[in-house]
Amino acid sequence: MFLGIDVGGTKLAAGLVSDDGAVRERRRESIDQSDEQSAVQQIVALIERYGEAPRAIGVCIPGIADQKRQTVWAPNIKGWNHIHLLEQLSLRFSCPIIVESDRNAAVLGEVLYGCARGKRDVVFMILGTGIGAGVLSGGQLIRGSNDIGGAVGWIPVCARGQRRHFEDIAAGPAIEHAALELFRRHATLPELASLARHGNRAVLELFEIAGEAIGLVLSMFVSIFNPELIVVGGGVSACWDLLSLSAMPEMRLWGQPIGVSQVEVVVSQLSEDAGILGAAAVARGL
């Protein structure tokens, strides 16, 4: 069994994964962001609860996992500014451990366990607290010189005349913040989605704006990487029925036409296990 640990900006999830992708002994808890070490110690305590079961451990993080320097940079977790997470975990546990970015783990998990089985040119876009993309081109991960490849949340996008980072338009907190400015009260993403599905025009426009930004970035994936499949995942993907109404036309408008005609865009079916399975997929490669 492989232990997959999914570290997010708000939650920590783990599970034992068999060779056929079955997940057992799932655990999920809110992440402790008191200080830099609180989240690390929480991961340690979580691993200890699994005893001697794991053959190897994969940890996926919402940021940059620098494989050369073996450091982690994750701005959505307090104090995780180039910390040596792998070193700290390896001092506590004897089995093989690997730390990988959530976007890279996600695309590997989808290829191994999900809808991208057998495919070699795949993009997985995570829409959640943050935004990132795992890119598999010709069967190889696109990492970049400093493992920053796929940090698409930083792409500048023009949204209705305002240029902002993609993540500041289409990530979950960004949509919630836009609603807060509009209604002067906080509403969660599921609440906003419900309002939109019941025909609230103002909320529908928020999803339309976010969808346009997503579609523009999808068109970049198509034109740069020519994938056969784009998988959308993360918490915000639960609103794909709303986002796709503007995202897909925008992708078709701006993407290379041959690539656009051949690419398939789907929502991940791995659900809440996506991060766990992705981390386990990375651990299997050890």
C-alpha positions as a Markdown table, in Angstrom:
| # | Residue | x | y | z |
|---|---|---|---|---|
| 1 | Met | 0.0 | 0.0 | 0.0 |
| 2 | Phe | 1.1 | 3.6 | -0.8 |
| 3 | Leu | 0.2 | 6.5 | 1.5 |
| 4 | Gly | -1.0 | 9.5 | -0.3 |
| 5 | Ile | -1.1 | 12.8 | 1.6 |
| 6 | Asp | -2.8 | 15.8 | 0.0 |
| 7 | Val | -1.8 | 19.1 | 1.7 |
| 8 | Gly | -4.1 | 22.0 | 0.8 |
| 9 | Gly | -4.4 | 25.6 | 1.8 |
| 10 | Thr | -7.4 | 24.7 | 4.1 |
| 11 | Lys | -7.3 | 21.0 | 4.6 |
| 12 | Leu | -5.1 | 17.9 | 5.0 |
| 13 | Ala | -6.2 | 14.6 | 3.5 |
| 14 | Ala | -4.6 | 11.2 | 3.5 |
| 15 | Gly | -5.4 | 7.6 | 2.5 |
| 16 | Leu | -3.8 | 4.2 | 1.8 |
| 17 | Val | -3.9 | 3.4 | -1.9 |
| 18 | Ser | -3.6 | -0.1 | -3.4 |
| 19 | Asp | -2.0 | -0.9 | -6.7 |
| 20 | Asp | -5.4 | -0.9 | -8.4 |
| 21 | Gly | -6.2 | 2.6 | -7.0 |
| 22 | Ala | -8.6 | 1.6 | -4.2 |
| 23 | Val | -8.4 | 4.1 | -1.3 |
| 24 | Arg | -8.6 | 2.9 | 2.2 |
| 25 | Glu | -8.5 | 4.5 | 5.7 |
| 26 | Arg | -9.2 | 8.0 | 4.5 |
| 27 | Arg | -8.6 | 10.8 | 6.9 |
| 28 | Arg | -9.3 | 14.5 | 6.5 |
| 29 | Glu | -8.9 | 17.4 | 8.8 |
| 30 | Ser | -8.5 | 21.2 | 8.7 |
| 31 | Ile | -4.9 | 22.3 | 8.4 |
| 32 | Asp | -3.2 | 24.0 | 11.3 |
| 33 | Gln | -1.7 | 27.2 | 10.2 |
| 34 | Ser | -0.6 | 28.6 | 13.6 |
| 35 | Asp | 3.1 | 28.8 | 12.4 |
| 36 | Glu | 5.5 | 27.1 | 10.0 |
| 37 | Gln | 6.0 | 24.0 | 12.1 |
| 38 | Ser | 2.4 | 23.4 | 13.1 |
| 39 | Ala | 1.4 | 22.1 | 9.7 |
| 40 | Val | 4.6 | 20.0 | 9.5 |
| 41 | Gln | 3.9 | 18.4 | 12.9 |
| 42 | Gln | 0.3 | 17.7 | 11.8 |
| 43 | Ile | 1.6 | 15.8 | 8.8 |
| 44 | Val | 4.0 | 13.8 | 11.0 |
| 45 | Ala | 1.2 | 12.9 | 13.4 |
| 46 | Leu | -1.0 | 11.9 | 10.5 |
| 47 | Ile | 1.6 | 9.6 | 9.1 |
| 48 | Glu | 2.2 | 8.0 | 12.5 |
| 49 | Arg | -1.4 | 7.0 | 12.6 |
| 50 | Tyr | -0.9 | 4.6 | 9.6 |
| 51 | Gly | 1.9 | 2.7 | 11.4 |
| 52 | Glu | 4.0 | 0.4 | 9.3 |
| 53 | Ala | 1.4 | 0.0 | 6.5 |
| 54 | Pro | 2.9 | 2.3 | 3.8 |
| 55 | Arg | 5.6 | 1.0 | 1.3 |
| 56 | Ala | 6.3 | 4.6 | 0.3 |
| 57 | Ile | 4.8 | 8.0 | 1.1 |
| 58 | Gly | 3.8 | 10.7 | -1.4 |
| 59 | Val | 3.1 | 14.2 | -0.2 |
| 60 | Cys | 1.6 | 16.8 | -2.6 |
| 61 | Ile | 1.7 | 20.4 | -1.7 |
| 62 | Pro | 0.0 | 23.5 | -3.1 |
| 63 | Gly | 3.0 | 25.3 | -4.4 |
| 64 | Ile | 6.6 | 24.7 | -5.7 |
| 65 | Ala | 8.3 | 21.5 | -4.7 |
| 66 | Asp | 11.9 | 22.2 | -5.8 |
| 67 | Gln | 13.4 | 18.8 | -6.5 |
| 68 | Lys | 17.0 | 20.1 | -6.8 |
| 69 | Arg | 17.1 | 22.0 | -3.5 |
| 70 | Gln | 14.5 | 19.8 | -1.9 |
| 71 | Thr | 12.5 | 22.7 | -0.6 |
| 72 | Val | 8.9 | 23.7 | -0.6 |
| 73 | Trp | 7.4 | 27.1 | -1.3 |
| 74 | Ala | 3.7 | 27.3 | -0.6 |
| 75 | Pro | 2.3 | 30.8 | -0.1 |
| 76 | Asn | -1.1 | 29.6 | 1.0 |
| 77 | Ile | 0.4 | 27.9 | 4.1 |
| 78 | Lys | 1.8 | 30.1 | 6.8 |
| 79 | Gly | 5.6 | 30.1 | 6.9 |
| 80 | Trp | 6.2 | 27.6 | 4.1 |
| 81 | Asn | 8.8 | 29.8 | 2.4 |
| 82 | His | 11.4 | 27.3 | 1.0 |
| 83 | Ile | 11.1 | 25.0 | 4.0 |
| 84 | His | 12.9 | 21.6 | 4.0 |
| 85 | Leu | 9.8 | 19.4 | 4.3 |
| 86 | Leu | 11.3 | 16.3 | 2.8 |
| 87 | Glu | 14.3 | 16.4 | 5.2 |
| 88 | Gln | 12.1 | 16.9 | 8.2 |
| 89 | Leu | 9.8 | 13.9 | 7.3 |
| 90 | Ser | 12.8 | 11.7 | 6.3 |
| 91 | Leu | 14.3 | 12.2 | 9.8 |
| 92 | Arg | 11.1 | 10.7 | 11.3 |
| 93 | Phe | 10.2 | 7.8 | 8.9 |
| 94 | Ser | 12.3 | 5.1 | 7.3 |
| 95 | Cys | 10.2 | 4.3 | 4.2 |
| 96 | Pro | 10.8 | 6.2 | 0.9 |
| 97 | Ile | 9.2 | 9.6 | 0.8 |
| 98 | Ile | 8.7 | 12.1 | -2.0 |
| 99 | Val | 7.3 | 15.6 | -2.0 |
| 100 | Glu | 5.7 | 16.9 | -5.2 |
| 101 | Ser | 3.6 | 19.9 | -6.3 |
| 102 | Asp | -0.1 | 19.1 | -6.3 |
| 103 | Arg | -0.5 | 20.0 | -10.0 |
| 104 | Asn | 2.2 | 17.5 | -11.1 |
| 105 | Ala | 0.7 | 14.8 | -8.7 |
| 106 | Ala | -2.7 | 15.5 | -10.1 |
| 107 | Val | -1.8 | 14.9 | -13.7 |
| 108 | Leu | 0.1 | 11.7 | -12.8 |
| 109 | Gly | -2.8 | 10.5 | -10.7 |
| 110 | Glu | -5.2 | 11.0 | -13.5 |
| 111 | Val | -3.0 | 9.1 | -16.0 |
| 112 | Leu | -2.5 | 6.2 | -13.5 |
| 113 | Tyr | -6.0 | 6.0 | -12.0 |
| 114 | Gly | -8.4 | 8.3 | -13.8 |
| 115 | Cys | -9.8 | 9.4 | -17.2 |
| 116 | Ala | -6.3 | 10.0 | -18.7 |
| 117 | Arg | -5.2 | 6.3 | -18.6 |
| 118 | Gly | -3.0 | 5.5 | -21.6 |
| 119 | Lys | -2.7 | 9.2 | -22.7 |
| 120 | Arg | 0.7 | 11.0 | -23.2 |
| 121 | Asp | -0.4 | 14.6 | -23.8 |
| 122 | Val | -2.5 | 15.8 | -20.9 |
| 123 | Val | -3.1 | 19.0 | -18.9 |
| 124 | Phe | -4.6 | 18.9 | -15.5 |
| 125 | Met | -5.8 | 22.3 | -14.3 |
| 126 | Ile | -6.5 | 22.6 | -10.5 |
| 127 | Leu | -9.1 | 25.2 | -9.7 |
| 128 | Gly | -9.2 | 25.6 | -5.9 |
| 129 | Thr | -7.8 | 27.9 | -3.2 |
| 130 | Gly | -5.1 | 28.5 | -5.8 |
| 131 | Ile | -4.7 | 27.6 | -9.4 |
| 132 | Gly | -2.0 | 25.4 | -11.1 |
| 133 | Ala | -1.6 | 23.1 | -14.0 |
| 134 | Gly | 0.2 | 19.8 | -14.3 |
| 135 | Val | 1.4 | 19.2 | -17.9 |
| 136 | Leu | 2.3 | 15.9 | -19.4 |
| 137 | Ser | 3.8 | 16.3 | -22.9 |
| 138 | Gly | 4.9 | 13.2 | -24.8 |
| 139 | Gly | 4.6 | 11.2 | -21.6 |
| 140 | Gln | 7.0 | 13.6 | -19.7 |
| 141 | Leu | 6.2 | 16.1 | -17.0 |
| 142 | Ile | 7.0 | 19.7 | -17.9 |
| 143 | Arg | 8.8 | 21.0 | -14.8 |
| 144 | Gly | 11.0 | 23.9 | -15.9 |
| 145 | Ser | 14.4 | 24.8 | -14.6 |
| 146 | Asn | 13.2 | 25.5 | -11.0 |
| 147 | Asp | 10.1 | 23.2 | -10.9 |
| 148 | Ile | 7.9 | 26.3 | -11.5 |
| 149 | Gly | 6.4 | 24.9 | -14.7 |
| 150 | Gly | 2.6 | 25.0 | -14.5 |
| 151 | Ala | 2.3 | 27.9 | -12.1 |
| 152 | Val | -0.5 | 29.3 | -14.3 |
| 153 | Gly | -2.1 | 31.2 | -11.5 |
| 154 | Trp | 0.5 | 33.9 | -12.2 |
| 155 | Ile | -0.6 | 34.4 | -15.8 |
| 156 | Pro | -1.8 | 38.0 | -16.4 |
| 157 | Val | -5.4 | 37.9 | -17.7 |
| 158 | Cys | -7.6 | 40.8 | -18.7 |
| 159 | Ala | -11.0 | 40.5 | -17.1 |
| 160 | Arg | -13.5 | 43.0 | -18.4 |
| 161 | Gly | -10.8 | 45.7 | -18.8 |
| 162 | Gln | -8.8 | 44.9 | -15.6 |
| 163 | Arg | -5.5 | 43.1 | -15.9 |
| 164 | Arg | -5.0 | 40.7 | -13.0 |
| 165 | His | -3.3 | 37.4 | -12.2 |
| 166 | Phe | -5.4 | 34.5 | -13.3 |
| 167 | Glu | -5.7 | 33.2 | -9.7 |
| 168 | Asp | -7.1 | 36.5 | -8.6 |
| 169 | Ile | -10.0 | 36.1 | -11.0 |
| 170 | Ala | -10.9 | 32.4 | -11.1 |
| 171 | Ala | -9.7 | 30.8 | -7.8 |
| 172 | Gly | -12.4 | 30.0 | -5.2 |
| 173 | Pro | -11.4 | 32.8 | -2.8 |
| 174 | Ala | -11.3 | 35.3 | -5.7 |
| 175 | Ile | -14.9 | 34.4 | -6.8 |
| 176 | Glu | -16.0 | 34.7 | -3.1 |
| 177 | His | -14.3 | 38.0 | -2.7 |
| 178 | Ala | -15.9 | 39.4 | -5.9 |
| 179 | Ala | -19.3 | 38.4 | -4.4 |
| 180 | Leu | -18.4 | 40.1 | -1.1 |
| 181 | Glu | -17.7 | 43.3 | -2.9 |
| 182 | Leu | -21.0 | 43.0 | -4.8 |
| 183 | Phe | -23.3 | 42.0 | -2.0 |
| 184 | Arg | -21.4 | 43.3 | 1.1 |
| 185 | Arg | -21.7 | 40.0 | 2.8 |
| 186 | His | -19.7 | 36.7 | 2.6 |
| 187 | Ala | -21.1 | 33.8 | 0.7 |
| 188 | Thr | -19.3 | 30.5 | 0.1 |
| 189 | Leu | -18.7 | 29.1 | -3.4 |
| 190 | Pro | -21.4 | 26.4 | -3.0 |
| 191 | Glu | -23.9 | 29.1 | -1.9 |
| 192 | Leu | -23.0 | 31.3 | -4.9 |
| 193 | Ala | -23.3 | 28.3 | -7.3 |
| 194 | Ser | -26.7 | 27.6 | -5.9 |
| 195 | Leu | -27.8 | 31.2 | -6.5 |
| 196 | Ala | -26.5 | 31.1 | -10.0 |
| 197 | Arg | -28.2 | 27.9 | -10.8 |
| 198 | His | -31.5 | 29.4 | -9.6 |
| 199 | Gly | -31.0 | 32.3 | -12.1 |
| 200 | Asn | -29.4 | 35.1 | -10.0 |
| 201 | Arg | -28.1 | 37.3 | -12.9 |
| 202 | Ala | -25.5 | 39.1 | -10.8 |
| 203 | Val | -23.9 | 35.9 | -9.5 |
| 204 | Leu | -24.1 | 34.3 | -13.0 |
| 205 | Glu | -22.0 | 37.2 | -14.2 |
| 206 | Leu | -19.3 | 36.5 | -11.6 |
| 207 | Phe | -19.0 | 32.9 | -12.9 |
| 208 | Glu | -19.1 | 34.2 | -16.5 |
| 209 | Ile | -16.1 | 36.5 | -15.8 |
| 210 | Ala | -14.2 | 33.7 | -14.1 |
| 211 | Gly | -15.1 | 31.3 | -16.9 |
| 212 | Glu | -13.8 | 33.8 | -19.6 |
| 213 | Ala | -10.5 | 33.9 | -17.8 |
| 214 | Ile | -10.4 | 30.1 | -17.6 |
| 215 | Gly | -11.2 | 29.8 | -21.2 |
| 216 | Leu | -8.4 | 32.1 | -22.2 |
| 217 | Val | -5.9 | 30.1 | -20.2 |
| 218 | Leu | -7.3 | 26.8 | -21.7 |
| 219 | Ser | -6.7 | 28.3 | -25.2 |
| 220 | Met | -3.1 | 28.9 | -24.2 |
| 221 | Phe | -2.8 | 25.2 | -23.1 |
| 222 | Val | -4.1 | 24.1 | -26.5 |
| 223 | Ser | -1.9 | 26.4 | -28.5 |
| 224 | Ile | 1.3 | 25.8 | -26.5 |
| 225 | Phe | 1.1 | 22.1 | -25.6 |
| 226 | Asn | -1.4 | 20.7 | -28.1 |
| 227 | Pro | -2.9 | 18.2 | -25.5 |
| 228 | Glu | -5.3 | 15.5 | -26.4 |
| 229 | Leu | -7.1 | 15.9 | -23.0 |
| 230 | Ile | -7.5 | 18.7 | -20.5 |
| 231 | Val | -8.8 | 17.6 | -17.1 |
| 232 | Val | -10.3 | 20.2 | -14.7 |
| 233 | Gly | -10.2 | 19.4 | -11.0 |
| 234 | Gly | -10.1 | 21.1 | -7.6 |
| 235 | Gly | -13.0 | 22.4 | -5.5 |
| 236 | Val | -14.0 | 25.1 | -8.0 |
| 237 | Ser | -14.5 | 22.4 | -10.7 |
| 238 | Ala | -17.8 | 21.5 | -8.9 |
| 239 | Cys | -19.1 | 24.7 | -10.6 |
| 240 | Trp | -17.9 | 23.6 | -14.1 |
| 241 | Asp | -21.5 | 23.6 | -15.4 |
| 242 | Leu | -21.6 | 27.4 | -14.7 |
| 243 | Leu | -18.0 | 28.2 | -15.7 |
| 244 | Ser | -18.0 | 26.2 | -18.9 |
| 245 | Leu | -20.8 | 28.4 | -20.3 |
| 246 | Ser | -18.2 | 31.1 | -21.0 |
| 247 | Ala | -14.9 | 29.1 | -20.7 |
| 248 | Met | -15.5 | 26.8 | -23.7 |
| 249 | Pro | -16.5 | 29.5 | -26.2 |
| 250 | Glu | -13.5 | 31.6 | -25.1 |
| 251 | Met | -11.2 | 28.6 | -25.6 |
| 252 | Arg | -12.6 | 27.9 | -29.0 |
| 253 | Leu | -12.3 | 31.6 | -29.9 |
| 254 | Trp | -8.7 | 32.1 | -29.0 |
| 255 | Gly | -7.1 | 28.6 | -29.2 |
| 256 | Gln | -5.2 | 27.3 | -32.3 |
| 257 | Pro | -8.1 | 26.0 | -34.4 |
| 258 | Ile | -6.8 | 22.5 | -35.2 |
| 259 | Gly | -5.8 | 21.9 | -31.5 |
| 260 | Val | -9.2 | 23.2 | -30.3 |
| 261 | Ser | -11.1 | 20.9 | -32.7 |
| 262 | Gln | -9.3 | 17.8 | -31.3 |
| 263 | Val | -8.9 | 18.5 | -27.6 |
| 264 | Glu | -11.3 | 17.1 | -25.1 |
| 265 | Val | -12.1 | 19.0 | -21.8 |
| 266 | Val | -13.5 | 17.0 | -18.9 |
| 267 | Val | -14.0 | 17.3 | -15.2 |
| 268 | Ser | -12.0 | 14.9 | -13.0 |
| 269 | Gln | -14.0 | 12.0 | -11.7 |
| 270 | Leu | -11.6 | 11.2 | -8.9 |
| 271 | Ser | -13.4 | 13.7 | -6.7 |
| 272 | Glu | -12.0 | 14.3 | -3.2 |
| 273 | Asp | -9.6 | 11.4 | -3.7 |
| 274 | Ala | -7.8 | 13.2 | -6.5 |
| 275 | Gly | -5.0 | 14.6 | -4.3 |
| 276 | Ile | -4.5 | 11.4 | -2.4 |
| 277 | Leu | -4.3 | 9.3 | -5.6 |
| 278 | Gly | -2.0 | 11.8 | -7.2 |
| 279 | Ala | 0.4 | 11.7 | -4.2 |
| 280 | Ala | 0.2 | 7.9 | -4.2 |
| 281 | Ala | 1.0 | 7.9 | -7.9 |
| 282 | Val | 4.1 | 9.9 | -7.2 |
| 283 | Ala | 5.1 | 7.5 | -4.4 |
| 284 | Arg | 4.7 | 4.5 | -6.8 |
| 285 | Gly | 7.5 | 5.9 | -8.9 |
| 286 | Leu | 10.0 | 5.7 | -6.0 |
